[in-house]
Amino acid sequence: MADEQSTGEVWLVGAGPGDPGLLTVRGRELLAAADVVVVDRLAGAMLLDLAPPWAEIIHVGKSPVARSWSQEEINAVLVDRACAGSRVVRLKGGDPYVFGRGGEEAEACAAAGVPCGVVPGVTSALAVPALAGVPVTHRDAAQEIVIVSGHLPPGHPRSTVDWAGLAASRATIVVLMGVARLMDIADALLAGGRAAATPVAVIERGATPAQRVLRTTLDALAVDAIAAGVRSPAVIVVGEVAARDDAAADRTRPLAGVRVLVARTRPRPGRLARELRALGADAVETVVARPAPAVDAVAGLTAALAGADGLLFADPDEVAAVVALLRRAGRDVRALAGLTLAAADPRVTAALDALGLSCVTRDGLAAGSPPGQGRVLVVGAAEPPASGEWSVRRVPLLTDVIAEPDPRIVEELRHGDFDVAALASSTAARGTAELYGPLPPDLLVAAMGRRSAEACEAAGLRVDIVPAEPGVRPLAAAVADFVTANRVARGSE
Ligand code: SAH
């Protein structure tokens, strides 16, 4: 039993083709519980936010800057970490077993007696064409798909691909790792009898904001790819379906090619960037303000807590603020003894737990309190429970401190690299104006709602986009609608 407990495990998790939204739910759960994440470059770096902050991240991908790891070294690190008792997630681009050498990693674990599981992923072979508007099968045109590695060129002694057979078939041919061998591949298919006019689509960095699509024909493939400067990673689709342009793709990713500056006022990655990325945007988050304990609230908090029955926290920052304010008043968390503590956000529970304090949810606050009016609840920024049982004393616990400008953002703004700035609160508006204003005249400004729009105007920012109702998702959708209507997208297609 002791032995079993000390052995960790390895999960080979498919990361999908590049859009973080295309990770599986199972993959997300395992990432959230990982001690160690071993990742290569193709597996979206943005997914690493889903791992716990304390997880060890090991980059093993081939990169021009970092050193490359051999497959043996990767196998060894998986086995070593698992033997040391860690839960290891091996995050692999697309599906782990589609040309990813995932099989070898699973075998290495088995040989070492390390438990290893696999979570299939959305493979780029199918998803990248789909997101570019190419359906890989079509009842009339293609009833067969063949996924081929182009790593070894046709005719190579170790190649097991029957290029002549593929050329003679009507199958859709999807080639991965084929960019370096484009000319050899086109020649082999033409020599085997595929028509010169056979449509070809080459999709570079599919499912990412940098996606580019080249449409051509088999005989012009090599010349057009060189002219377009096609680079790896790219998926090559050969066959009748490559001429199709299914309109669903544009509707799925209306912000493809659009670079959005997302102003953040909390240290944690926000939901707005996630929503924008789900619509295809290249969302770049930058911190423009940070919450800090409202120092002038020391007296207010002490007075409010005297005779109070409960304290409701909006988020973990408010927990930290209360601790800091109590300390300033010469006290500590024992001043909260006897109060019902409540969490308006699940992360509050963890923050209080770290202090050894237990709490109820906001609903628990409404339901669990004994009948009787007039119990006093101290509230920072949270929405108090709807029930009338509590009389609310509001104390501002946090204040926003404007951050420092990020020189990279300054530079990118100067170069006109952003299409849109998304401002999800009046603080975000104020911070952005203060740090980066005046903004370039052709940068679109999207504000969350009426209050943030007013803050923009007060700070001298012209507002172009405001959703009909305030909210993160409506804001992202409003940006997409505006872009679709005005086609501000650059660099896509
Ligand atoms: N296991 C991966 C494939 C690994 S081989 C999967 O299932 O998707 C690496 C090749 O995958 C690249 O050379 C390229 O051909 C393709 N590829 C992976 N991600 C891609 C992307 N976002 N856009 C285009 N091609 C991609």
Residues whose N, C-alpha, C, O or C-beta is under 5 A from the ligand:
A	BS01	SAH	P17 G18 G93 G94 D95 P96 V98 F99 G100 V122 T123 S124 A125 V128 V175 L176 M177 G178 I203 E204 R205 G206 A207 P233 A234 V235
